[in-house]
Amino acid sequence: QVPLVESGGGLVQPGGSLRLSCAPSRMIVGISTMGWYRQAPGRQRELVASITNGGTTNYADSVKGRFTISGDNAENTVYLQMNSLNPEDTAVYYCNFQGRVGWSYWGQGTQVTVTS
């Protein structure tokens, strides 16, 4: 296991923005996909966005047009720019790295709270 370190969560008002970032504690080779998931209280963890090492992105319908995922393969870093946040976006956000040979690493989670 390689720990992933997330940062950028916090408290924001509706309509505000946050930028999450995630990087491993050491360099990893063979990453195929980097992504962000979230889990709200009482709900299952869901995919928010993902990006392959070729740059192909995928978004949950609920965040399309508001969130942007980007990645830096050289630095093993993935970002999630979140704009126009609303209370339904409140959750613990987890980053996830998946390898070409089947491994999967998770971050410890960062809280995002959207409230007035």
HELIX and SHEET records of a PDB file:
HELIX    1   1 ASP A   61  VAL A   63  5                                   3    
HELIX    2   2 PRO A   87  ASP A   89  5                                   3    
SHEET    1   A 4 LEU A   4  SER A   7  0                                        
SHEET    2   A 4 LEU A  18  PRO A  24 -1                                        
SHEET    3   A 4 THR A  77  MET A  82 -1                                        
SHEET    4   A 4 PHE A  67  ASP A  72 -1                                        
SHEET    1   B 6 GLY A  10  VAL A  12  0                                        
SHEET    2   B 6 THR A 110  VAL A 114  1                                        
SHEET    3   B 6 ALA A  91  GLY A  99 -1                                        
SHEET    4   B 6 ILE A  31  GLN A  39 -1                                        
SHEET    5   B 6 GLU A  46  THR A  52 -1                                        
SHEET    6   B 6 THR A  57  TYR A  59 -1                                        
SHEET    1   C 4 GLY A  10  VAL A  12  0                                        
SHEET    2   C 4 THR A 110  VAL A 114  1                                        
SHEET    3   C 4 ALA A  91  GLY A  99 -1                                        
SHEET    4   C 4 SER A 104  TRP A 106 -1                                        
END                                                                             
